[in-house]
Amino acid sequence: MRRRDFLLGALAMTGAPTIARAGDANIVSLDYGLASTMLALGSVPRAIASLRNWPEWVVEPAMPSGVVDIGTTAEINLEVLTSLRPSLILSTPFLAALDEKLSRIAPVESFTVYAENGEALDRSYAETLRLGAMIGRQAEAKTYLARADATFGQQREQIKSQSAPPVAVVNFIDQRHARIYGGPGLYGGAMRRIGLRNAWKGGASYWGFQTIGLEQLAEIDEEAHLVVVSPLLPPDVLTRLSESPLWTSLPFVRRGRISVVPGVLMFGMVQEALRFSTLMVDVLETAAR
């Protein structure tokens, strides 16, 4: 099955978002992952934070028209938020400083996905069920997660059949530094779920990444395939790196084992883990030809 088929299956797990039910018709999300999960359960948020950046960082699914942008979490437009008269505001512990102010407008419910002593993907499953129960979509949440399990299982079989090489996943910070992913984060959890070996054996925070100097990429398995997740920062980083003797000496560069994939929200939930695993299967399928 090709990447597009996977994506269509993952993003249509419970059908396209529909008009929200009465119980969840006026919910505001301050977190992309929670907003994406609402869409996966067939519910459209009334408003979200940083709507204008959604197409760059989340990419898919598209946010339906009519959703209101309430500004960034650093500068929420309280006037607009108040005018919406939300029934519920979805948040995370990292935005707790806003709770007192926001709770004067509507009840605030915090969801924990990224924290010490646990894996982001496992917590995403639990918090998806909690969100589903809260907005009257408990059955949809259970169905969605069952189909997610089935998709991960099918992808695991594909990875096994490909005898896939280990993969290192990075975002560039500049020409000398990158974030490399693993540990208990969402990317690392998705890789483990589908049986994909992570070429990075170093540590990672509970956010799922470690910042490294590019020279540390020399430490990864020589057979590794490097996957660069967009957006590229700076945009011409790969062109500039092609002039670096250090970069061109790396085994995966010499062998042409580098792929660039579209953006996947690294701090998302199950929906984003599915998108990430789908892109990984496609990258390795293409490389194996």
C-alpha positions as CSV (number, residue, x, y, z in Angstrom):
1,M,0.0,0.0,0.0
2,R,1.3,3.4,-1.0
3,R,1.8,6.4,1.3
4,R,-1.3,8.2,-0.1
5,D,-3.4,5.2,0.7
6,F,-2.1,5.1,4.3
7,L,-2.8,8.8,4.7
8,L,-6.3,8.6,3.4
9,G,-6.9,5.7,5.7
10,A,-5.4,7.4,8.7
11,L,-7.1,10.8,8.2
12,A,-10.5,9.3,7.4
13,M,-10.6,6.9,10.4
14,T,-14.0,8.1,11.5
15,G,-15.0,10.1,8.4
16,A,-14.4,13.7,7.5
17,P,-15.1,16.3,10.3
18,T,-18.8,17.1,10.5
19,I,-20.8,19.8,12.2
20,A,-20.1,19.4,15.8
21,R,-22.8,18.0,18.1
22,A,-24.5,20.2,20.6
23,G,-22.2,19.0,23.4
24,D,-19.0,20.0,21.6
25,A,-20.1,22.8,19.4
26,N,-18.1,25.6,21.0
27,I,-14.8,24.3,22.1
28,V,-11.5,26.2,21.8
29,S,-8.2,24.4,21.6
30,L,-4.9,26.0,22.6
31,D,-3.0,23.0,21.4
32,Y,-2.6,21.7,17.8
33,G,-2.5,18.0,18.9
34,L,-5.8,18.3,20.7
35,A,-7.4,20.2,17.8
36,S,-6.2,17.5,15.4
37,T,-7.7,14.9,17.6
38,M,-11.0,16.7,17.6
39,L,-11.0,16.6,13.8
40,A,-10.1,12.9,13.9
41,L,-13.2,12.2,16.1
42,G,-15.4,14.2,13.7
43,S,-15.6,17.4,15.7
44,V,-14.5,20.8,14.6
45,P,-13.2,23.3,17.2
46,R,-14.7,26.7,17.3
47,A,-11.3,28.3,17.5
48,I,-7.7,27.5,17.9
49,A,-4.4,29.3,18.8
50,S,-2.0,30.0,16.0
51,L,-4.4,29.0,13.2
52,R,-2.3,30.7,10.5
53,N,0.7,28.4,11.2
54,W,-1.4,25.2,11.0
55,P,-0.7,24.5,7.3
56,E,3.1,24.7,7.9
57,W,3.4,22.7,11.1
58,V,0.5,20.3,11.0
59,V,-0.1,20.2,7.3
60,E,-2.7,17.4,7.3
61,P,-5.6,17.3,8.1
62,A,-6.5,20.7,6.9
63,M,-8.4,22.9,9.3
64,P,-12.0,23.5,8.1
65,S,-13.0,27.0,7.1
66,G,-14.8,29.0,9.7
67,V,-12.5,28.1,12.6
68,V,-11.4,31.3,14.4
69,D,-7.8,32.3,15.1
70,I,-7.5,33.6,18.7
71,G,-3.8,34.6,18.3
72,T,-0.7,32.8,19.7
73,T,-0.6,31.2,23.2
74,A,1.9,34.0,24.0
75,E,-0.6,36.6,23.1
76,I,-4.2,35.3,23.1
77,N,-6.8,37.8,21.9
78,L,-9.0,37.7,25.0
79,E,-11.6,40.0,23.4
80,V,-12.2,37.6,20.5
81,L,-12.1,34.6,22.8
82,T,-14.7,36.2,25.1
83,S,-16.9,37.0,22.2
84,L,-17.0,33.4,21.1
85,R,-18.5,32.4,24.5
86,P,-16.8,29.0,24.5
87,S,-18.2,26.1,26.5
88,L,-14.7,24.6,27.1
89,I,-11.0,25.5,26.5
90,L,-8.6,22.7,25.9
91,S,-5.1,23.3,27.1
92,T,-1.9,21.6,28.4
93,P,0.2,21.8,31.6
94,F,2.7,24.0,29.7
95,L,0.1,26.7,29.4
96,A,-1.0,26.6,33.1
97,A,0.0,30.2,33.6
98,L,-3.0,31.1,31.4
99,D,-5.5,29.1,33.4
100,E,-6.6,31.7,35.9
101,K,-7.2,34.3,33.2
102,L,-8.9,31.9,30.8
103,S,-11.1,30.2,33.5
104,R,-12.9,33.5,33.8
105,I,-14.1,33.0,30.3
106,A,-14.8,29.3,30.2
107,P,-13.8,26.0,32.0
108,V,-10.3,25.0,31.1
109,E,-9.3,21.3,30.8
110,S,-5.7,20.3,30.7
111,F,-4.4,17.3,28.9
112,T,-0.9,15.8,29.5
113,V,0.9,14.1,26.7
114,Y,4.5,15.3,27.2
115,A,5.9,14.7,30.7
116,E,8.5,12.7,32.6
117,N,8.1,9.0,33.1
118,G,6.1,7.9,30.2
119,E,5.8,7.8,26.4
120,A,4.0,10.5,24.4
121,L,2.2,8.0,22.1
122,D,0.9,6.0,25.0
123,R,-0.4,9.1,26.7
124,S,-1.9,10.3,23.5
125,Y,-4.1,7.1,23.4
126,A,-5.2,7.7,27.0
127,E,-5.9,11.4,26.4
128,T,-7.8,10.7,23.2
129,L,-10.2,8.5,25.1
130,R,-10.6,11.2,27.8
131,L,-11.2,13.9,25.2
132,G,-13.7,11.7,23.4
133,A,-15.7,11.1,26.6
134,M,-15.6,14.8,27.5
135,I,-17.0,15.9,24.2
136,G,-19.6,13.2,23.7
137,R,-17.5,11.2,21.2
138,Q,-16.4,8.2,23.3
139,A,-17.5,5.6,20.7
140,E,-15.7,7.5,18.0
141,A,-12.5,7.7,20.1
142,K,-12.5,3.9,20.6
143,T,-13.1,3.2,16.9
144,Y,-10.4,5.7,15.9
145,L,-7.8,4.1,18.2
146,A,-8.7,0.6,17.1
147,R,-8.1,1.7,13.5
148,A,-4.9,3.4,14.5
149,D,-3.7,0.1,15.9
150,A,-4.6,-1.7,12.8
151,T,-2.7,0.8,10.6
152,F,0.4,0.6,12.8
153,G,0.2,-3.2,12.7
154,Q,0.0,-3.2,8.9
155,Q,2.9,-0.8,8.7
156,R,4.9,-3.0,11.0
157,E,4.5,-5.9,8.5
158,Q,5.6,-3.6,5.7
159,I,8.8,-2.5,7.6
160,K,9.6,-6.2,8.3
161,S,9.1,-7.2,4.7
162,Q,11.4,-4.4,3.5
163,S,14.2,-5.4,5.9
164,A,14.3,-1.6,6.5
165,P,17.6,0.0,7.5
166,P,17.8,2.1,10.7
167,V,16.6,5.6,10.4
168,A,17.8,8.9,11.9
169,V,15.2,11.7,12.0
170,V,16.2,15.3,12.3
171,N,15.2,18.9,12.0
172,F,17.9,21.4,11.2
173,I,18.4,24.4,13.5
174,D,21.2,25.9,11.4
175,Q,24.2,24.6,9.4
176,R,25.9,23.3,12.5
177,H,23.1,22.0,14.7
178,A,20.0,19.8,14.5
179,R,17.4,18.3,16.6
180,I,17.5,14.5,16.4
181,Y,14.5,12.5,17.5
182,G,14.0,9.4,19.7
183,G,13.4,8.6,23.3
184,P,9.9,8.8,24.7
185,G,8.7,11.4,22.2
186,L,6.0,11.0,19.5
187,Y,8.4,10.2,16.6
188,G,10.3,7.6,18.7
189,G,7.1,6.0,19.9
190,A,5.8,5.8,16.3
191,M,9.0,4.2,15.2
192,R,8.9,1.6,17.9
193,R,5.2,0.9,17.2
194,I,6.0,-0.1,13.6
195,G,9.3,-1.9,14.4
196,L,11.5,0.7,12.7
197,R,15.0,0.9,14.2
198,N,16.2,4.3,15.4
199,A,19.8,4.9,14.3
200,W,20.2,7.5,17.1
201,K,21.2,5.7,20.3
202,G,21.8,8.9,22.3
203,G,19.5,10.4,24.8
204,A,16.4,12.5,24.3
205,S,14.1,14.6,26.5
206,Y,10.5,13.7,27.1
207,W,9.7,16.0,24.2
208,G,11.5,13.4,22.1
209,F,14.6,15.1,20.8
210,Q,18.1,16.1,21.6
211,T,20.0,19.1,20.1
212,I,23.3,17.9,18.6
213,G,26.2,19.3,16.6
214,L,26.2,17.9,13.0
215,E,29.5,16.2,13.7
216,Q,27.6,13.8,16.0
217,L,25.8,12.4,13.1
218,A,29.0,10.5,12.4
219,E,28.1,8.4,15.4
220,I,25.0,6.8,13.9
221,D,25.0,3.4,12.1
222,E,26.7,3.5,8.7
223,E,23.7,1.9,7.1
224,A,21.3,4.5,8.4
225,H,18.9,6.5,6.3
226,L,18.6,10.1,7.3
227,V,15.1,11.6,7.2
228,V,14.8,15.4,7.4
229,V,11.4,16.7,8.5
230,S,10.2,20.0,7.0
231,P,10.1,22.9,7.3
232,L,13.7,23.3,6.5
233,L,15.3,26.0,8.7
234,P,17.0,27.8,7.1
235,P,15.4,27.0,3.8
236,D,18.7,26.5,1.9
237,V,20.4,24.5,4.6
238,L,20.9,21.4,2.5
239,T,22.5,23.4,-0.3
240,R,24.9,25.0,2.1
241,L,25.7,21.8,3.7
242,S,26.7,20.3,0.4
243,E,29.7,22.6,0.5
244,S,30.8,21.2,3.9
245,P,33.6,18.6,4.0
246,L,32.2,17.2,7.3
247,W,28.7,16.8,5.8
248,T,29.8,15.2,2.6
249,S,32.0,12.7,4.4
250,L,29.0,11.2,6.3
251,P,28.1,7.7,5.1
252,F,24.4,8.4,4.5
253,V,25.4,11.5,2.4
254,R,28.0,9.6,0.3
255,R,25.4,6.8,-0.4
256,G,22.6,9.2,-1.1
257,R,20.5,7.9,1.8
258,I,18.7,11.2,2.6
259,S,15.1,12.0,2.3
260,V,13.1,15.2,3.1
261,V,9.5,14.7,4.1
262,P,6.7,17.2,4.6
263,G,6.0,18.7,8.0
264,V,4.7,16.5,10.8
265,L,3.8,18.0,14.2
266,M,6.5,16.6,16.5
267,F,4.5,17.6,19.6
268,G,1.2,16.1,18.4
269,M,-0.9,13.1,19.3
270,V,-2.1,9.9,17.6
271,Q,-3.0,11.6,14.3
272,E,0.5,13.0,13.9
273,A,2.1,9.7,14.9
274,L,0.1,8.0,12.1
275,R,1.2,10.7,9.6
276,F,4.8,10.3,10.6
277,S,4.8,6.5,10.4
278,T,3.1,6.7,7.0
279,L,5.8,9.0,5.7
280,M,8.5,6.7,7.1
281,V,7.1,3.6,5.3
282,D,6.9,5.5,2.1
283,V,10.5,6.8,2.3
284,L,11.9,3.4,2.9
285,E,9.7,1.8,0.2
286,T,11.0,4.4,-2.3
287,A,14.6,3.9,-1.1
288,A,14.4,0.1,-1.5
289,R,13.6,0.3,-5.2
